[in-house]
Every structure is written in structure tokens, then in C-alpha cells.
């Protein structure tokens, strides 16, 4: 059941109605005291009771902005969540959220409460009974007493202490100063932050920038220097991040935490909250934000009773992180911070305006080279140098050769077979042992204006140097493999929807390549040098983020001891695929004649 079905998602009234539509299915899952929500039975790295507290808290990302924006639609919801908030922070209540410990998930869930105290203290805090105010302050103050990861989490403590400061409550000036200093340590240049230990992903826009924009809004008068610094960085970041989106609002699936889905557009909502347009105009900012929300609300991302599911393009636990509990997807409600803005704000008054970034954008801080087709219907990102060793499926989420708004990417079920590995946009190698190896960590990498390059080791004694050259919908991959022993290689193109048990429409396996030509897109891979044969792999179901069943054009190669060069051309097209496959660009044809 899609609770937002038939909602056009264009006006402020539409968005307020959507927030209510998305949160209403949680109400039957509420506990008697209202402080806990049982959104499902799958587990996370933290206890079930904490997961139920998380589901309660994440709904506040929609409720708090509606309170700040005086949306009448929020009042029935606020009546329920206000009751739950009071009971959750009351040590004498059976549903008390408890005393936290170092690195506690409940620290994450405190962030939105800090924002409530920053943006709408008269409703979120001062309107509570005196005892509840004291309980809320005491419970949130625990965040100052325990250590947390030295990553984007420090902003949760910044927001809580800022909320205390703005309400003349005791706060930790030391923690606030330390945490703002750590944010500075994570800033690189040109609008880019990294998340610990060295990840450049959506936590830059929906984490560091989002929270800094809220801080800038709340602290503009009290800390103008920091506020302006944060705003200036967001202006530098805006046009680069806009390159992640195609003409319909689809954003690049890349990195971890993708189950937060329409949080992808939350940066633009926070930008507007801070009265900024990133130098692009509010029409563009509004268009990017709302079009992304619209694309998501058309997808089968809901459970039968209307809850947001864990997954990406459909419910899928295979791609989840260990910190994805049943209520975790409601982190996407961060996008609704735009509802804190009144109808009269330039964001709401602007007409949505389309935006087409440059056809090629090098983003070295992100470890990406981003390209798009002429119609801006397909965005591809070519990756080198990003590495996330501590998160599930880090090789798939950060280190494939290319990522796509049309085809997404796949997550392995195991590394034992090509079907279970679903090695799209990867070179997989095996020495005959029980598993395949793919790129996971680079010894060296570079993002150039028209190519990416990296050197990596699938085995300690094997070195691969890879270069990738985009050419429109095509891209060329060159691999120089040095090995002391024989290896077997499999090179995957993009995984594409397999609609039936039969081979997809107009598929072809020729001596030099494999292609799937379908109404919904074209995926093909063409051997240029060093490969033995093509194949269409049928990956295991639920490996791809976009579609539960796919086909994967693949090339095979036998690698002898010594140094071997492989060259292939990969096509991923949203439109006109048959013509593009039949007429590869000159640059692709020329590689056939390499010495």
C-alpha cells in the first residue's frame, strides 16, 4: 500500500499531506504509552527496545518541521507524539527510554529533539509540563556524559547543546567547542567533508551539510562567524551535488545507508531552511528536492500496511547495514524540514526549474567522475579511491567501476559463484579457490577530468592497474594484470531488469560481447582485447538495488602468469540503446587495434 498514492507532491500543502500520509501507518504500531513503535520484527545491532524508540523518534523529523511551520495537519500527530515524548523521558514510566551508554544508538535519535528545541521551542519544549521539561533536559543531557564515534555523530551532540543554549538551559560548552572543532577537522575543501575514517558519500550532504545548515539557521545571531562559514561551504557544494541527479530527480545510488531513500534530497530542503539557494535559484533547489521525493513515492518501497521498508527500489534486507532496524528508513523524513518554511518563503513561491549540470564533472574529493547523457536521463559515476572497510558490502557500495541512476548496482549474496556474486561493474578474479575477489581498497588512485585510474591488489601477489574512460553512454575499461600464477576473470557490465523467466527481449550473445536491449534500457559489454567469451549471467534474486531479478552481460578471460592486458567497452543507456549498441563511438572501435 502506497499511502502517498495520488498525491502530486508539488505544493506546500501536498508535502504536508504527504508527511501525514507517511507517518499515519505508524500509529497502529504505537505502544500504549506512545513512546515506542514496533515497526517490524527484523533485528539490528542494538536491542529491539532501542529500535522501537528509534522508530518513534524518526517520525519527529516530519513532525518538528510541521510544528515550526504551523501546519494544521500536524496537530493529531503531535498529540500522540507529545504524549510519547513525555513518557519516554520519564524515569518512572514503564516506557522510559533508559540510561544510555557510550556509542549508544539513542544518541542518534536525540538529534531531532535538539532540532525541535532549536526551531520550535515554544511547542516542542516550553509547552510541555514543567516536570516533562526537566525530564527531557536531563535525558538529553546524557549525550554529554558518554563517548561517541568521532564521525557525523558529533553533530547530534552539537544540535542538542545548541537547543539547550537557545533555551537558557545548562549545556556543555566544552563538548560544543570540541565537536565543532572535529567538524572542522573533517572539512577538506570546495564544500566537501569526509566521514570517519575516510568515506565520501551521502553523509556529506545529508549529514554534515544538513546539520550545519540547521545550526546556521538557529545560531545566525549568536554565532554569525560559524554560521556564515557553514553557509559558504554549502554554496560551494550545491552545484556539485546537483550533478548526482538526473532530469527526473533520480539520484545516484552510491555508498551506505541507501535505505534512507528520499533523504537524498534533504540537503536542498535544509539549504532552503537556511534561506540559501546555493547560487542556483530557489526554483532549481525546489525542483531537485521535490522531484527526488516524487520519484521515490512512485516506487514499491512500502510494506503491505503502508510502512517504509528496509531496502532501496523495493524491500530488500540483502543490501542493509547492521544499523538498519525496521524504523530506520524514516530517517528519510529529514527532507520534510522544508515544511518549517512558511508558504510565503521564496522556496515555496518559486516555480520548479529544471537543471542540467555539465556533461562531465570531476569530483576528486568524492572519488568520482560524474557524467550524464544528452537528455540528462542517465547519470553515471566512475569511482576510484573511496574505501569503507567497516561497513557491510563496502566493496559493492563504494568500489565498483561505475554507478548508475538507471541500473543501480548489485550486492553479493556470497563470493562463491558469479550468480551469487552479481559482479556488475566489476572485474572479478579467482585463482581456482572457493571464492572470487574484486576491488576492495586502492594502493593508488586518481580522478582526472576525463578518466579515472587506480591500482589494486585482489591477492597479495597480484596487481591490477585499471583505467576507465567515459564516452557518452559508453565507457572503456583497461586492466593491466600482473600475476605469478594463472587466474580466471569475469568482467560485468550493468545488471538490468529481468522481467520474466525467459531471457529478456532482444538479447544477444555474439563472439565479442553480450547485450540486453529492452524497453526499459540497454546494458551491454563488448570485448576489445584479451577476453575468451561472453555470457548473460542470471544473478541470484534480490542482489540488485533497483530490481529483484536481473540479467548481467559478462565477459570471461583466462589470465596466464605474467602481465596481461584486458580491454572492454560497456554500454549503459536509458534510451536509443539499439542504435548506440550498433554504432559504438570511434574511441571504442579504435581500442580493437591496440598493439
ABEGO torsion letter per residue (X at the ends): XBAABGBAGABAAAAAAAAAAAAAAAAAABBAAGABBBAEABBBABBAAAAAAAAAAAAAAAAAAAAAAGBAAAAAAAAAAAAAAAAAABAABAABAEBBBBGBAAAAAAAAAAAAAAABAAAAAAABBAAAAAAAAAAAAAAAABBBBBBAAAAAAAAAAAAAAAAGBBBBAAAAAAAAAAAAAABBBGGBBBBOAABBBAAAAABAAAAAAAAAAAAAAABAAAAAAAAAAAAAAAAAAAAABBAAGBBBBBEBGAAAEAAAAAAAAAAAAAGBAGGAEAAAAAAAAAAAAAAAAABBABBAAGBBBBEBABBBAAABBAABBAAAAAAAAAAAAAAABBAABAAAABBBBBBBBBABBBBAAAGBBBBBBAAGABBBBBBBGBBBAABBGAAAAAABABBBAAAEBBBBABAABAAAAGBBGBBBBBAGBABBBBBBEBABBBBBAABBBBBBBABAABBBBBBBBBBEABBBBBBBBBBABBBBBBBBBBBBBBABABBBBGBBBBAABBBBBBAAEBBBBBBABGBABBBBBBBBBGABAABABBBBBBBBBBBBBEBBBBBBBBBBBABGAAAAAABBBAAAAAAAABX
